[in-house]
Amino acid sequence: MALPDFERVRELVRKELIQVVRDPRLLRMVIVAPILQLLAFGYAVSTDVRATPTYVVDQDNTAASRDLTTTFFASQYFNRVGASGRPRDLVAAIDRGDAMVGLVIPRGFARAAGRNEAEVQVVLDGTSSNTATIAMGYSQRIVQAWALEHAGTPIVPPIELRERAWFNPALSSRDYNVPAVIGNVLMILSLMLTALAVVREREGGTPEQLMVSPLTPTELIIGKTVPFAILCMVDLVLITTVALLWFRVPFHGSLPLLLLAGLLYLASMLGLGLLISTVSNTQQEAVLTSFLLIMPLMLLSGFMFPVASMPAGFRWLTLFNPLRHFLEIVRAVFLKGAGLDALWPQFLALTLLGVGVLVLSARRFRKTAA
């Protein structure tokens, strides 16, 4: 097998880059769209619970009950939307969707608090299970802290819990999610660019002209994937810069290690885009096929849901998802400052998946081109 002629490959890469620069729509897709997607995901994708609408039913109406209520809302996790002395008003507020949390302080609360026997009821709207679970944890911690501070007799807890969060001390979901958005943006961009570019030329009859030229199928594949790899690496640096400067996401790792992971990850994504182009006859068909892959790749990556919580069969399936391994690398590099000694299994998986997808797509491309 003859080695590729790098002079011909270089000219083909140059032609592809010039075509991108001359196409305003494609240029917007490469430069503007990733930044807009990062901003949208960065602000919209959050598991933090703030200002949860809360209805208060204070049946005791004493200094102690008012102090507990003040403490409850001083945390900024909850926002008072109404108050009453009747529990049925709380039920109506939750039924209407005006409140997601209800704080019920029964009669005799102050006297019972003096005997360390007080009880408080927290009612939660479980429609949004994630918000309800987080709000329940917040409310428990606030009420328990208040009880320890205002106990009638000193209470010494049998076990003292001292929490320490490593790598993300503020437990900010944005610091966890924004690095992962980089992987999703690169996935969408690389799939679309490669699939649409090849199919667009097929619609114009260009591949037939290229195949009768001195270019070999291998040179043609390299010339089609390298330009988009360069553009995606530029986008990787661009959106990483936006994440650091705009969202103030901490970065404790190595930039060269992140770029290496990006190259290996893009090998798989560009290979998938090339594979999509071989089974698509029109640009519309290529877009629809890409979206059929994007959602499963995203859902099985750990971006939205932890991989550990998935059924065993799906956990095994995620091992063949390049996005899962890239997200593990990105989050570890950003937040933990992890090195290759800790991340080599993910790098090895990306390498094997990238080589496998590229070989498969290259063989399929040769068959369709022939």
C-alpha positions in Angstrom: 0.0 0.0 0.0 1.5 3.3 -1.1 1.9 6.1 1.5 -0.3 9.2 1.0 1.2 12.0 -1.0 1.3 14.8 1.6 1.6 17.5 -1.1 -1.8 16.5 -2.5 -3.3 16.2 0.9 -2.0 19.6 1.9 -3.6 21.2 -1.1 -6.9 19.4 -0.4 -6.9 20.6 3.2 -6.1 24.1 2.0 -9.1 24.0 -0.4 -11.4 22.8 2.3 -10.3 25.6 4.7 -10.7 28.2 2.0 -14.2 26.9 1.3 -15.1 27.3 5.0 -13.9 30.9 5.1 -15.8 31.8 2.0 -19.0 30.3 3.3 -20.6 32.8 5.8 -23.1 30.2 7.0 -20.5 27.6 7.7 -18.2 30.2 9.3 -21.1 31.2 11.7 -21.6 27.5 12.5 -17.9 27.1 13.3 -17.3 30.2 15.3 -20.6 31.7 16.6 -22.7 28.6 17.2 -20.3 26.9 19.7 -20.1 30.1 21.9 -23.9 30.5 21.9 -24.3 26.9 22.8 -21.8 27.1 25.6 -23.6 30.2 27.0 -27.0 28.6 26.7 -25.9 25.3 28.3 -23.8 27.1 31.0 -26.8 29.2 32.2 -29.6 26.7 31.6 -28.1 23.4 32.7 -27.9 23.6 36.5 -28.9 21.3 39.3 -28.5 24.1 42.0 -31.7 24.9 43.8 -32.2 28.6 44.6 -35.2 30.6 45.7 -37.5 27.6 45.7 -41.1 29.0 46.1 -42.2 28.1 49.7 -45.5 28.5 51.5 -45.5 28.9 55.3 -48.2 27.6 57.7 -47.3 29.0 61.2 -50.0 27.7 63.6 -47.9 28.5 66.7 -47.2 32.2 65.9 -44.6 32.6 68.6 -41.1 34.2 68.7 -39.6 30.8 68.3 -41.7 29.9 65.2 -40.9 33.3 63.6 -37.2 32.9 64.3 -37.2 29.5 62.6 -39.1 30.9 59.6 -36.6 33.8 59.4 -33.6 31.4 59.5 -35.3 29.2 56.9 -35.5 32.0 54.3 -32.2 33.6 55.2 -30.4 30.7 53.5 -31.6 32.0 50.0 -32.5 28.4 49.1 -36.1 29.2 49.7 -38.4 32.1 48.7 -41.6 32.9 50.6 -44.6 33.1 48.3 -47.3 33.0 50.9 -48.3 32.4 54.5 -51.3 31.3 56.4 -52.5 29.6 59.5 -54.5 27.0 57.6 -52.9 23.8 56.1 -55.5 23.7 53.3 -54.1 27.0 52.0 -50.7 25.2 51.6 -52.3 22.3 49.7 -54.1 24.8 47.4 -50.8 26.6 46.7 -49.0 23.4 45.8 -51.9 22.2 43.7 -51.9 25.5 41.7 -48.1 25.3 41.3 -47.5 28.5 43.2 -45.3 26.7 45.7 -43.0 23.7 45.6 -42.2 23.5 49.3 -44.4 23.9 52.4 -43.2 24.6 55.9 -45.7 23.7 58.6 -45.1 24.7 62.2 -47.7 23.2 64.5 -49.2 24.6 67.6 -47.2 24.2 70.8 -43.9 24.4 68.8 -42.2 26.8 71.2 -43.1 24.8 74.3 -42.0 21.6 72.7 -38.7 23.2 71.5 -37.9 24.0 75.2 -38.2 20.3 75.9 -36.2 19.3 72.8 -39.4 17.6 71.5 -40.5 20.0 68.7 -41.5 18.7 65.3 -41.7 20.6 62.0 -43.4 19.3 58.8 -41.9 20.0 55.4 -44.3 19.3 52.4 -42.7 18.8 49.0 -44.1 18.8 45.5 -42.5 15.6 44.1 -43.3 16.4 40.5 -39.7 17.5 40.0 -38.0 14.7 41.9 -34.5 16.3 41.6 -35.6 19.7 43.0 -37.7 18.0 45.8 -34.7 15.8 46.9 -32.3 18.7 47.0 -34.8 21.0 48.8 -35.5 18.3 51.3 -31.8 18.1 52.1 -31.5 21.8 52.5 -34.6 22.0 54.8 -33.4 19.2 57.0 -30.0 20.8 57.5 -31.5 24.3 58.3 -34.1 22.9 60.8 -31.5 20.7 62.5 -29.0 23.5 62.8 -31.7 25.7 64.3 -32.7 23.0 66.8 -29.1 22.6 68.0 -28.7 26.3 68.5 -32.0 26.9 70.3 -32.3 23.6 72.3 -33.7 24.0 75.8 -30.9 21.9 77.2 -27.5 21.5 75.4 -27.6 18.7 72.9 -24.4 16.8 72.1 -24.9 14.8 68.9 -23.6 11.2 69.2 -21.8 11.6 65.9 -20.4 14.9 64.6 -20.5 15.1 60.8 -17.9 17.4 59.3 -18.4 17.7 55.6 -15.6 18.5 53.2 -16.1 18.7 49.4 -12.9 18.1 47.4 -12.2 19.6 44.0 -15.5 21.6 44.0 -15.8 23.1 47.5 -18.8 25.3 46.6 -20.6 22.3 45.1 -21.4 24.5 42.1 -23.2 22.6 39.4 -21.9 25.1 36.8 -18.3 24.2 37.6 -19.3 20.6 37.0 -21.5 21.1 33.9 -19.7 23.8 31.9 -16.6 21.6 31.2 -18.9 18.8 30.0 -20.6 21.2 27.6 -17.3 21.4 25.7 -17.6 17.8 24.8 -21.2 18.1 23.7 -20.5 21.1 21.6 -17.5 19.5 19.9 -19.6 16.4 19.2 -22.4 18.3 17.5 -20.0 20.4 15.5 -17.7 17.6 14.3 -20.6 15.3 13.3 -22.4 18.0 11.4 -19.3 19.5 9.7 -18.0 16.2 8.4 -21.3 14.6 7.4 -22.7 17.7 5.7 -19.4 18.6 3.9 -19.1 15.2 2.2 -22.8 14.9 1.4 -22.9 18.4 0.0 -20.0 17.6 -2.4 -21.8 14.3 -3.4 -24.9 16.3 -4.3 -22.7 18.5 -6.5 -21.0 15.6 -8.2 -17.5 16.6 -6.8 -16.5 13.1 -5.5 -16.6 11.7 -9.0 -14.2 14.4 -10.2 -12.0 13.8 -7.2 -11.9 10.0 -7.6 -10.7 10.3 -11.3 -8.0 12.6 -10.1 -4.6 11.4 -8.8 -6.0 11.5 -5.2 -6.3 8.1 -3.6 -9.2 7.3 -1.3 -6.9 7.5 1.8 -5.7 10.9 0.7 -9.3 12.0 0.2 -10.3 10.8 3.6 -7.4 12.6 5.3 -8.0 15.8 3.3 -11.7 15.8 4.3 -11.1 15.1 8.1 -8.0 17.1 8.9 -9.5 20.6 8.1 -12.5 19.9 10.4 -10.2 18.6 13.0 -8.2 21.9 12.9 -11.4 23.9 13.1 -12.7 21.8 16.0 -9.4 22.2 17.9 -9.7 26.0 17.4 -13.2 25.8 18.8 -11.9 23.7 21.8 -9.5 26.5 22.7 -12.1 29.2 22.1 -14.9 27.7 24.2 -12.4 26.7 26.9 -11.3 30.3 27.1 -14.9 31.4 27.4 -15.5 28.9 30.1 -12.5 30.2 32.1 -13.0 33.9 31.6 -16.8 34.2 31.5 -18.0 31.5 33.8 -14.9 31.5 36.0 -14.7 27.7 35.9 -11.5 26.7 37.8 -8.8 25.0 35.7 -6.2 23.0 37.7 -4.9 20.6 35.1 -2.7 20.6 32.0 -3.7 22.4 28.8 -1.6 20.1 26.6 -3.3 17.1 28.2 -6.7 18.6 27.4 -5.7 19.2 23.8 -4.4 15.7 23.4 -7.7 14.3 24.7 -9.5 16.6 22.3 -7.6 15.2 19.3 -8.3 11.6 20.3 -12.0 12.5 20.9 -12.3 14.2 17.6 -10.9 11.2 15.8 -14.0 9.2 16.9 -16.4 12.0 16.2 -15.0 12.9 12.8 -15.0 9.2 11.9 -18.7 8.9 12.9 -19.4 12.0 10.8 -17.7 10.3 7.8 -19.6 7.2 8.5 -22.9 9.1 8.4 -21.9 10.7 5.1 -21.6 7.2 3.6 -25.2 6.2 4.4 -26.7 9.6 3.5 -27.6 10.8 0.0 -28.8 14.3 0.9 -27.9 17.0 3.5 -31.3 16.6 5.1 -30.8 12.9 5.6 -27.3 13.5 7.0 -28.7 16.0 9.6 -31.5 13.6 10.7 -29.0 10.7 11.0 -26.7 12.9 13.1 -29.5 13.8 15.5 -30.3 10.1 15.8 -26.8 9.6 17.2 -26.5 12.9 19.2 -29.2 12.2 21.8 -28.1 8.6 22.7 -24.5 9.7 22.9 -25.4 12.5 25.2 -27.7 10.5 27.4 -25.2 7.6 27.8 -22.2 9.9 28.5 -22.8 10.9 32.2 -23.6 14.5 31.1 -27.1 14.5 32.4 -27.3 11.3 34.6 -24.5 9.5 36.5 -23.3 6.4 34.7 -23.2 4.6 38.0 -27.0 4.9 38.4 -27.8 3.3 35.0 -28.7 -0.4 34.6 -25.8 -2.8 34.2 -26.4 -3.3 30.5 -26.4 0.4 29.8 -23.2 0.9 31.9 -21.4 -1.6 29.6 -22.8 0.2 26.6 -21.4 3.5 27.7 -17.9 2.1 27.4 -18.3 2.3 23.6 -19.3 6.0 23.9 -16.3 8.4 23.2 -18.2 11.2 24.8 -18.3 9.4 28.2 -14.5 9.0 28.3 -13.9 12.6 27.1 -16.2 14.0 29.8 -14.4 12.1 32.5 -11.1 13.5 31.2 -12.3 17.1 30.9 -13.9 17.2 34.4 -10.9 15.6 36.0 -8.5 18.0 34.2 -10.5 21.1 35.0 -11.5 20.4 38.6 -9.0 17.8 39.9 -5.9 18.7 38.0 -5.5 15.0 37.2 -2.7 13.8 35.0 -2.1 10.9 32.5 -1.2 8.6 35.4 -4.8 8.8 36.6 -6.6 9.1 33.2 -4.7 6.6 31.1 -7.7 4.2 30.9 -9.9 6.9 29.4 -7.1 7.9 27.0 -6.6 4.3 25.9 -10.4 3.9 25.4 -10.5 7.1 23.2 -7.5 5.8 21.2 -9.0 2.4 20.5 -12.5 3.9 19.7 -10.9 6.5 17.4 -8.9 4.0 15.5 -11.8 1.6 15.2 -14.3 4.2 14.0 -11.9 5.7 11.5 -10.9 2.3 10.0 -14.6 1.4 9.7 -15.7 4.7 8.1 -12.7 4.6 5.8 -13.6 1.2 4.4 -17.2 2.2 4.1 -16.1 5.5 2.3 -14.0 3.6 -0.2 -16.9 1.3 -1.1 -19.3 4.1 -1.6 -16.8 6.2 -3.5 -16.0 3.2 -5.8 
